[in-house]
Amino acid sequence: MALVVKSAVRKYLKGMRASGNFFKAMDKHLSDELTKAVWRAKQNGRKTLRPEDL
């Protein structure tokens, strides 16, 4: 499942280019970070993610 909106990232890059592999790696990185954040929130007895979970 894609988590990253490619058009928004391309707009942010302002003229820079990004390969298809970049977006796959970015999705993987984001997915890994979200998994860790969910785990941390659960360990603290919460169902709400907070900035400190990242």
TAGIHU-V508172 format. One record per residue. N is the residue number from 1. RES is the residue in one small letter. PSI is psi in whole degrees, -180 to 180 (* if undefined). OMEGA is omega in radians with two decimals (NA if undefined). Layout:
N & RES & PSI & OMEGA
N & RES & PSI & OMEGA
This chain:
1 & m & 129 & 3.13
2 & a & 127 & 3.12
3 & l & -20 & -3.04
4 & v & 133 & 3.08
5 & v & 105 & -3.04
6 & k & -41 & -3.11
7 & s & -37 & 3.13
8 & a & -39 & 3.12
9 & v & -44 & 3.14
10 & r & -40 & 3.10
11 & k & -41 & 3.13
12 & y & -34 & -3.10
13 & l & -15 & 3.05
14 & k & 67 & 3.05
15 & g & -17 & 3.08
16 & m & 158 & 3.12
17 & r & 154 & 3.10
18 & a & 134 & 3.14
19 & s & 165 & 3.06
20 & g & -36 & 3.12
21 & n & -31 & 3.10
22 & f & -46 & -3.11
23 & f & -36 & 3.08
24 & k & -44 & 3.13
25 & a & -38 & 3.13
26 & m & -42 & 3.07
27 & d & -44 & 3.14
28 & k & -46 & -3.14
29 & h & -46 & 3.14
30 & l & -42 & 3.11
31 & s & -45 & 3.12
32 & d & -44 & -3.13
33 & e & -40 & 3.11
34 & l & -38 & 3.10
35 & t & -44 & 3.11
36 & k & -41 & -3.13
37 & a & -42 & 3.10
38 & v & -45 & 3.13
39 & w & -46 & -3.11
40 & r & -43 & 3.12
41 & a & -44 & 3.12
42 & k & -40 & 3.12
43 & q & -27 & 3.12
44 & n & 12 & 3.06
45 & g & 28 & -3.12
46 & r & 154 & 3.00
47 & k & 2 & -3.14
48 & t & 126 & 3.08
49 & l & 141 & 3.11
50 & r & 161 & 3.13
51 & p & -37 & -3.12
52 & e & -12 & 3.07
53 & d & -19 & 3.07
54 & l & * & NA
